[in-house]
Structures are given as C-alpha cells and as structure tokens.
C-alpha cells in the first residue's frame, strides 16, 4: 500500500479488537503513526501495538485504558505525545 498517511497520527478508540483493530491495521499500513485506546482487552491492545511496530509505524509509548466518557482527555493525551 502507498504511504498516503505518512506524517499523520491517528487516534483510534477501541483499537484492541474488531472493527477498531481493523482500522488501526489499515491506517498503519497506509503510513499513519498510531495512538489507540482500549477499554478492557489489554492483551489485544498489546498485540495490535506489536503489529503496528512490525509495520514500521510508531505507537504511543503507553496505551490508554479509556471509557467513552473519558475520550476528551484521551485525545488531549495523544496530541501531547512527541512523535
């Protein structure tokens, strides 16, 4: 795939499984660096991070365990990361 998203950072909520995971994989494959949030599946989130890193993309140093009510702080946190 072309690196259409090179130099971009994507924040994905629910990136540890299902549709969210598929979105993370696709965006990383297209060149985006990733920050992702998860609610309860830490093992799944760790797997996704390993996959993103295998694709040569950067992920945030820490994953953010989040609920739907805490997404505003999550986005602020992701924006503050030095990529």
C-alpha positions in Angstrom: 0.0 0.0 0.0 1.1 3.5 -0.6 2.1 5.6 2.3 -0.8 8.1 1.8 -0.8 8.9 5.5 2.9 9.3 6.1 3.5 12.0 8.7 0.0 11.8 10.1 -1.1 10.5 13.5 -4.4 8.6 14.0 -6.1 8.2 17.3 -8.4 5.1 17.4 -10.7 4.2 20.2 -11.5 0.6 20.7 -8.4 -0.3 18.7 -7.8 -3.6 20.5 -10.4 -5.7 18.7 -13.0 -5.9 16.0 -13.6 -3.0 13.7 -11.3 -0.7 15.7 -8.4 -3.2 15.3 -9.1 -3.4 11.6 -9.0 0.4 11.3 -5.7 0.6 13.2 -4.1 -2.1 11.0 -5.3 -0.3 7.8 -4.2 3.2 8.9 -0.8 1.9 10.0 -0.4 0.0 6.7 -1.1 3.3 4.9 1.7 5.1 6.8 0.0 6.7 9.9 1.6 6.6 13.3 -0.9 5.4 15.9 -2.3 6.2 19.4 -5.0 3.8 20.5 -7.3 3.4 23.4 -8.9 0.3 24.8 -11.4 -0.5 27.5 -10.7 -3.9 28.8 -8.6 -6.1 26.3 -5.0 -5.2 27.3 -3.7 -8.4 25.6 -5.4 -7.5 22.4 -4.1 -3.9 22.6 -0.6 -5.2 23.1 -1.0 -7.5 20.0 -2.1 -4.5 17.9 0.9 -2.4 19.1 3.3 -5.2 18.1 1.7 -5.4 14.7 1.8 -1.6 14.2 5.5 -1.6 15.2 6.2 -4.6 12.8 4.8 -2.4 10.0 7.4 0.2 11.0 5.0 2.6 12.4 5.3 4.4 15.7 2.8 3.8 18.5 2.5 5.8 21.7 4.7 4.5 24.5 1.8 3.7 26.6 -1.7 2.6 25.8 -4.6 4.4 27.4 -7.3 2.5 29.1 -10.4 4.6 28.5 -14.1 4.7 28.7 -16.4 6.6 26.3 -16.8 9.3 29.0 -13.0 9.9 29.1 -12.3 10.4 25.4 -11.7 14.2 25.6 -8.7 13.6 27.9 -7.6 10.7 25.7 -7.4 12.9 22.6 -5.5 15.6 24.5 -3.1 13.0 25.8 -2.5 11.6 22.3 -2.0 15.1 20.9 0.7 15.9 23.6 2.9 12.9 22.6 6.2 13.8 21.0 6.3 11.6 17.9 
